[in-house]
Amino acid sequence: MKVTDERTGEIFVARDWARSAVEVRVESTATDGARLLRLTGEEARRLAALILFHAARLERPRTILVPPHAEPERRSA
């Protein structure tokens, strides 16, 4: 899979030649060059789940936090 992003350049996702890991290569537009990540199958599934979890949260409406009301002062009899 290949994804193009205007900020980071291109992102490539593929299996390595031995089919033992997933390689994620992020091409950079900066002078530092490309980054290469090798993930095991478990790591790749966890990363995918984390991305899907946060993507789903983006679609939810934002809730506004309301501060709790001050409790009335209690008086003893």
N, CA, C and O atoms as a GROMACS GRO file, in nm:
protein
  308
    1MET      N    1   0.084  -0.115   0.000
    1MET     CA    2   0.000   0.000   0.000
    1MET      C    3   0.090   0.123   0.000
    1MET      O    4   0.195   0.124   0.064
    2LYS      N    5   0.047   0.226  -0.072
    2LYS     CA    6   0.124   0.349  -0.080
    2LYS      C    7   0.028   0.465  -0.055
    2LYS      O    8  -0.077   0.475  -0.118
    3VAL      N    9   0.065   0.552   0.037
    3VAL     CA   10  -0.016   0.668   0.070
    3VAL      C   11   0.072   0.791   0.054
    3VAL      O   12   0.188   0.792   0.097
    4THR      N   13   0.019   0.895  -0.009
    4THR     CA   14   0.093   1.019  -0.025
    4THR      C   15   0.037   1.123   0.069
    4THR      O   16  -0.084   1.145   0.074
    5ASP      N   17   0.123   1.186   0.142
    5ASP     CA   18   0.085   1.289   0.238
    5ASP      C   19   0.169   1.412   0.208
    5ASP      O   20   0.290   1.403   0.190
    6GLU      N   21   0.103   1.528   0.201
    6GLU     CA   22   0.177   1.650   0.164
    6GLU      C   23   0.277   1.693   0.269
    6GLU      O   24   0.372   1.764   0.237
    7ARG      N   25   0.258   1.653   0.394
    7ARG     CA   26   0.352   1.695   0.499
    7ARG      C   27   0.473   1.604   0.510
    7ARG      O   28   0.585   1.652   0.527
    8THR      N   29   0.452   1.474   0.501
    8THR     CA   30   0.564   1.381   0.523
    8THR      C   31   0.615   1.317   0.395
    8THR      O   32   0.718   1.250   0.398
    9GLY      N   33   0.548   1.335   0.286
    9GLY     CA   34   0.590   1.271   0.162
    9GLY      C   35   0.507   1.148   0.136
    9GLY      O   36   0.385   1.157   0.127
   10GLU      N   37   0.571   1.033   0.122
   10GLU     CA   38   0.500   0.909   0.092
   10GLU      C   39   0.520   0.808   0.204
   10GLU      O   40   0.623   0.805   0.270
   11ILE      N   41   0.418   0.725   0.222
   11ILE     CA   42   0.424   0.618   0.321
   11ILE      C   43   0.399   0.486   0.248
   11ILE      O   44   0.298   0.470   0.181
   12PHE      N   45   0.493   0.393   0.262
   12PHE     CA   46   0.481   0.261   0.200
   12PHE      C   47   0.462   0.157   0.311
   12PHE      O   48   0.531   0.160   0.413
   13VAL      N   49   0.368   0.066   0.290
   13VAL     CA   50   0.346  -0.044   0.384
   13VAL      C   51   0.348  -0.174   0.304
   13VAL      O   52   0.272  -0.189   0.208
   14ALA      N   53   0.433  -0.267   0.342
   14ALA     CA   54   0.443  -0.395   0.271
   14ALA      C   55   0.504  -0.499   0.363
   14ALA      O   56   0.559  -0.466   0.469
   15ARG      N   57   0.495  -0.626   0.323
   15ARG     CA   58   0.566  -0.732   0.395
   15ARG      C   59   0.711  -0.732   0.351
   15ARG      O   60   0.742  -0.695   0.238
   16ASP      N   61   0.799  -0.773   0.440
   16ASP     CA   62   0.939  -0.784   0.399
   16ASP      C   63   0.957  -0.904   0.308
   16ASP      O   64   0.865  -0.985   0.292
   17TRP      N   65   1.072  -0.916   0.250
   17TRP     CA   66   1.095  -1.021   0.150
   17TRP      C   67   1.081  -1.160   0.208
   17TRP      O   68   1.044  -1.253   0.136
   18ALA      N   69   1.109  -1.177   0.337
   18ALA     CA   70   1.098  -1.309   0.400
   18ALA      C   71   0.959  -1.335   0.456
   18ALA      O   72   0.932  -1.443   0.510
   19ARG      N   73   0.871  -1.237   0.445
   19ARG     CA   74   0.734  -1.245   0.496
   19ARG      C   75   0.730  -1.271   0.646
   19ARG      O   76   0.640  -1.339   0.696
   20SER      N   77   0.828  -1.216   0.716
   20SER     CA   78   0.832  -1.234   0.860
   20SER      C   79   0.794  -1.108   0.936
   20SER      O   80   0.776  -1.111   1.058
   21ALA      N   81   0.782  -0.996   0.864
   21ALA     CA   82   0.750  -0.869   0.930
   21ALA      C   83   0.679  -0.777   0.831
   21ALA      O   84   0.681  -0.798   0.710
   22VAL      N   85   0.618  -0.675   0.887
   22VAL     CA   86   0.556  -0.570   0.805
   22VAL      C   87   0.651  -0.452   0.808
   22VAL      O   88   0.696  -0.409   0.914
   23GLU      N   89   0.682  -0.399   0.692
   23GLU     CA   90   0.771  -0.284   0.684
   23GLU      C   91   0.688  -0.159   0.655
   23GLU      O   92   0.604  -0.158   0.565
   24VAL      N   93   0.714  -0.056   0.732
   24VAL     CA   94   0.650   0.074   0.712
   24VAL      C   95   0.763   0.172   0.682
   24VAL      O   96   0.851   0.194   0.766
   25ARG      N   97   0.760   0.228   0.564
   25ARG     CA   98   0.864   0.323   0.524
   25ARG      C   99   0.800   0.459   0.503
   25ARG      O  100   0.708   0.473   0.422
   26VAL      N  101   0.849   0.558   0.574
   26VAL     CA  102   0.797   0.694   0.563
   26VAL      C  103   0.903   0.779   0.496
   26VAL      O  104   1.009   0.805   0.553
   27GLU      N  105   0.873   0.821   0.375
   27GLU     CA  106   0.963   0.910   0.301
   27GLU      C  107   0.945   1.050   0.356
   27GLU      O  108   0.832   1.094   0.379
   28SER      N  109   1.052   1.119   0.376
   28SER     CA  110   1.046   1.252   0.433
   28SER      C  111   1.086   1.356   0.330
   28SER      O  112   1.170   1.331   0.244
   29THR      N  113   1.023   1.472   0.339
   29THR     CA  114   1.062   1.582   0.252
   29THR      C  115   1.180   1.658   0.310
   29THR      O  116   1.242   1.738   0.240
   30ALA      N  117   1.210   1.635   0.436
   30ALA     CA  118   1.323   1.702   0.502
   30ALA      C  119   1.453   1.634   0.463
   30ALA      O  120   1.453   1.535   0.389
   31THR      N  121   1.560   1.685   0.512
   31THR     CA  122   1.692   1.632   0.477
   31THR      C  123   1.730   1.507   0.555
   31THR      O  124   1.833   1.447   0.526
   32ASP      N  125   1.648   1.467   0.653
   32ASP     CA  126   1.685   1.350   0.735
   32ASP      C  127   1.659   1.218   0.665
   32ASP      O  128   1.698   1.113   0.718
   33GLY      N  129   1.596   1.216   0.550
   33GLY     CA  130   1.576   1.094   0.475
   33GLY      C  131   1.455   1.015   0.521
   33GLY      O  132   1.370   1.065   0.593
   34ALA      N  133   1.449   0.889   0.477
   34ALA     CA  134   1.334   0.803   0.506
   34ALA      C  135   1.351   0.731   0.639
   34ALA      O  136   1.462   0.708   0.686
   35ARG      N  137   1.239   0.696   0.698
   35ARG     CA  138   1.236   0.615   0.821
   35ARG      C  139   1.179   0.480   0.786
   35ARG      O  140   1.082   0.471   0.712
   36LEU      N  141   1.238   0.374   0.838
   36LEU     CA  142   1.192   0.239   0.813
   36LEU      C  143   1.161   0.171   0.945
   36LEU      O  144   1.247   0.165   1.034
   37LEU      N  145   1.040   0.121   0.958
   37LEU     CA  146   0.998   0.046   1.076
   37LEU      C  147   0.970  -0.096   1.035
   37LEU      O  148   0.903  -0.120   0.934
   38ARG      N  149   1.018  -0.191   1.111
   38ARG     CA  150   0.985  -0.332   1.090
   38ARG      C  151   0.902  -0.377   1.209
   38ARG      O  152   0.948  -0.372   1.323
   39LEU      N  153   0.780  -0.420   1.182
   39LEU     CA  154   0.688  -0.462   1.287
   39LEU      C  155   0.657  -0.609   1.273
   39LEU      O  156   0.639  -0.660   1.162
   40THR      N  157   0.651  -0.679   1.386
   40THR     CA  158   0.605  -0.817   1.382
   40THR      C  159   0.455  -0.816   1.352
   40THR      O  160   0.393  -0.710   1.351
   41GLY      N  161   0.398  -0.930   1.326
   41GLY     CA  162   0.255  -0.938   1.300
   41GLY      C  163   0.173  -0.885   1.415
   41GLY      O  164   0.074  -0.814   1.395
   42GLU      N  165   0.213  -0.919   1.537
   42GLU     CA  166   0.143  -0.871   1.656
   42GLU      C  167   0.152  -0.719   1.669
   42GLU      O  168   0.053  -0.653   1.698
   43GLU      N  169   0.272  -0.664   1.648
   43GLU     CA  170   0.290  -0.519   1.656
   43GLU      C  171   0.209  -0.447   1.549
   43GLU      O  172   0.150  -0.342   1.576
   44ALA      N  173   0.207  -0.502   1.429
   44ALA     CA  174   0.131  -0.440   1.321
   44ALA      C  175  -0.019  -0.440   1.351
   44ALA      O  176  -0.088  -0.342   1.324
   45ARG      N  177  -0.070  -0.550   1.407
   45ARG     CA  178  -0.213  -0.556   1.444
   45ARG      C  179  -0.245  -0.458   1.555
   45ARG      O  180  -0.350  -0.393   1.552
   46ARG      N  181  -0.157  -0.446   1.654
   46ARG     CA  182  -0.181  -0.351   1.763
   46ARG      C  183  -0.177  -0.208   1.713
   46ARG      O  184  -0.259  -0.125   1.755
   47LEU      N  185  -0.084  -0.177   1.625
   47LEU     CA  186  -0.076  -0.042   1.568
   47LEU      C  187  -0.201  -0.011   1.486
   47LEU      O  188  -0.256   0.099   1.495
   48ALA      N  189  -0.246  -0.107   1.406
   48ALA     CA  190  -0.367  -0.088   1.327
   48ALA      C  191  -0.489  -0.067   1.416
   48ALA      O  192  -0.572   0.019   1.388
   49ALA      N  193  -0.499  -0.143   1.525
   49ALA     CA  194  -0.611  -0.127   1.618
   49ALA      C  195  -0.607   0.010   1.684
   49ALA      O  196  -0.711   0.074   1.701
   50LEU      N  197  -0.489   0.055   1.721
   50LEU     CA  198  -0.475   0.187   1.783
   50LEU      C  199  -0.514   0.298   1.686
   50LEU      O  200  -0.581   0.394   1.726
   51ILE      N  201  -0.473   0.287   1.562
   51ILE     CA  202  -0.510   0.386   1.462
   51ILE      C  203  -0.660   0.387   1.440
   51ILE      O  204  -0.721   0.494   1.433
   52LEU      N  205  -0.721   0.270   1.429
   52LEU     CA  206  -0.867   0.263   1.410
   52LEU      C  207  -0.942   0.318   1.530
   52LEU      O  208  -1.044   0.386   1.514
   53PHE      N  209  -0.893   0.290   1.651
   53PHE     CA  210  -0.957   0.341   1.773
   53PHE      C  211  -0.958   0.494   1.773
   53PHE      O  212  -1.061   0.556   1.799
   54HIS      N  213  -0.843   0.554   1.745
   54HIS     CA  214  -0.835   0.699   1.747
   54HIS      C  215  -0.909   0.762   1.629
   54HIS      O  216  -0.964   0.871   1.642
   55ALA      N  217  -0.912   0.696   1.515
   55ALA     CA  218  -0.988   0.748   1.401
   55ALA      C  219  -1.137   0.749   1.433
   55ALA      O  220  -1.207   0.842   1.394
   56ALA      N  221  -1.186   0.647   1.502
   56ALA     CA  222  -1.327   0.643   1.540
   56ALA      C  223  -1.360   0.754   1.639
   56ALA      O  224  -1.469   0.811   1.634
   57ARG      N  225  -1.267   0.786   1.727
   57ARG     CA  226  -1.289   0.894   1.824
   57ARG      C  227  -1.297   1.029   1.755
   57ARG      O  228  -1.363   1.120   1.805
   58LEU      N  229  -1.231   1.045   1.641
   58LEU     CA  230  -1.236   1.171   1.567
   58LEU      C  231  -1.377   1.198   1.515
   58LEU      O  232  -1.418   1.313   1.503
   59GLU      N  233  -1.451   1.092   1.486
   59GLU     CA  234  -1.585   1.106   1.428
   59GLU      C  235  -1.692   1.135   1.532
   59GLU      O  236  -1.801   1.179   1.497
   60ARG      N  237  -1.662   1.112   1.660
   60ARG     CA  238  -1.760   1.138   1.766
   60ARG      C  239  -1.771   1.287   1.791
   60ARG      O  240  -1.672   1.360   1.778
   61PRO      N  241  -1.892   1.333   1.826
   61PRO     CA  242  -1.904   1.475   1.862
   61PRO      C  243  -1.829   1.500   1.993
   61PRO      O  244  -1.826   1.416   2.082
   62ARG      N  245  -1.771   1.616   2.002
   62ARG     CA  246  -1.696   1.651   2.124
   62ARG      C  247  -1.793   1.680   2.236
   62ARG      O  248  -1.893   1.750   2.218
   63THR      N  249  -1.762   1.627   2.349
   63THR     CA  250  -1.845   1.655   2.466
   63THR      C  251  -1.784   1.773   2.541
   63THR      O  252  -1.662   1.788   2.548
   64ILE      N  253  -1.870   1.854   2.596
   64ILE     CA  254  -1.824   1.969   2.672
   64ILE      C  255  -1.828   1.931   2.820
   64ILE      O  256  -1.931   1.889   2.872
   65LEU      N  257  -1.716   1.945   2.884
   65LEU     CA  258  -1.709   1.911   3.025
   65LEU      C  259  -1.773   2.023   3.106
   65LEU      O  260  -1.737   2.140   3.093
   66VAL      N  261  -1.866   1.985   3.189
   66VAL     CA  262  -1.933   2.081   3.276
   66VAL      C  263  -1.881   2.059   3.416
   66VAL      O  264  -1.885   1.948   3.468
   67PRO      N  265  -1.832   2.166   3.481
   67PRO     CA  266  -1.781   2.147   3.617
   67PRO      C  267  -1.894   2.108   3.710
   67PRO      O  268  -2.007   2.154   3.694
   68PRO      N  269  -1.865   2.023   3.807
   68PRO     CA  270  -1.970   1.981   3.900
   68PRO      C  271  -2.019   2.100   3.982
   68PRO      O  272  -1.942   2.190   4.015
   69HIS      N  273  -2.147   2.098   4.013
   69HIS     CA  274  -2.205   2.206   4.094
   69HIS      C  275  -2.154   2.194   4.236
   69HIS      O  276  -2.132   2.085   4.288
   70ALA      N  277  -2.136   2.310   4.298
   70ALA     CA  278  -2.093   2.310   4.437
   70ALA      C  279  -2.205   2.254   4.526
   70ALA      O  280  -2.321   2.292   4.513
   71GLU      N  281  -2.167   2.164   4.614
   71GLU     CA  282  -2.267   2.106   4.703
   71GLU      C  283  -2.307   2.211   4.806
   71GLU      O  284  -2.223   2.288   4.853
   72PRO      N  285  -2.436   2.213   4.842
   72PRO     CA  286  -2.479   2.308   4.944
   72PRO      C  287  -2.412   2.276   5.078
   72PRO      O  288  -2.382   2.160   5.109
   73GLU      N  289  -2.390   2.380   5.154
   73GLU     CA  290  -2.325   2.363   5.284
   73GLU      C  291  -2.415   2.284   5.377
   73GLU      O  292  -2.534   2.316   5.391
   74ARG      N  293  -2.363   2.183   5.440
   74ARG     CA  294  -2.442   2.100   5.531
   74ARG      C  295  -2.429   2.151   5.674
   74ARG      O  296  -2.320   2.183   5.720
   75ARG      N  297  -2.540   2.158   5.740
   75ARG     CA  298  -2.540   2.203   5.879
   75ARG      C  299  -2.587   2.089   5.967
   75ARG      O  300  -2.683   2.019   5.934
   76SER      N  301  -2.521   2.070   6.078
   76SER     CA  302  -2.563   1.965   6.169
   76SER      C  303  -2.668   2.020   6.266
   76SER      O  304  -2.667   2.138   6.300
   77ALA      N  305  -2.759   1.931   6.309
   77ALA     CA  306  -2.866   1.974   6.399
   77ALA      C  307  -2.823   1.978   6.542
   77ALA      O  308  -2.902   2.013   6.630
   0.00000   0.00000   0.00000
